[in-house]
Amino acid sequence: MDSKVTLRPAAATDGHFLATMLQEAFNWDPHRAPLTLDAVLAIPEVAHYISGWPRPGDVGVIAEILGHPVGAAWVRRFLAAEHGFGYVADDIPELSIAVSVGHRGDGVGTALMHTLEPAVAAAGYHSISLSTERSNYAQAWYASLGYRVVFNDSHSDTMLKRLIAEPMAGDSR
């Protein structure tokens, strides 16, 4: 990782940057036409990952180089009625992560995850879930970080990582 990278907690003022990172994450596939930020935020099932940032229980980390944000990782908890793509249970938050194109492959994402996961555990969560398309190159990276497939459909997998050994009450997974 670039020695100039610093990590800090995501703040209320980071909402717009998180939206741009959500756009980056959504547009991961270079073979598909990228969507504009407005188009991504017009999809309710995608926009709810950052709408109203921060909500109680949200946890996030921003990576910066010389004070300029270059990546973000954050979790948000959803209830079954409003679930996201990586929903597993009401008490397990879903991960969103992205690194700006010019900074990928330099360890920024790994540093974000290694900082986010303890912060999520400290916030009282025992696990993190995510959804990734099966063709996404990041899926192998998630597996290397300890995420395991728990559900799948025709083109995507829901992955889960336990942060603490014993599940909390209500976690049947």
Number of C-alpha atoms within 10 A of each C-alpha: 13 10 6 9 19 18 18 14 17 21 13 11 10 17 16 13 17 27 21 20 24 24 22 22 16 17 17 16 14 7 7 8 8 15 13 13 17 12 11 20 20 11 10 11 13 17 18 16 24 22 15 10 20 17 12 8 14 18 25 27 25 27 23 17 15 10 10 11 19 23 27 30 27 25 24 24 25 20 14 11 7 11 16 22 16 25 25 26 19 16 19 24 27 28 24 22 22 23 24 16 11 8 15 14 11 12 14 25 23 16 17 24 21 12 18 24 24 14 16 22 16 12 12 14 21 21 24 25 26 25 22 20 17 16 12 12 12 13 20 13 13 19 14 10 13 13 20 18 18 14 14 15 9 7 9 18 21 22 25 26 20 19 18 13 8 9 14 13 7 9 14 7 9
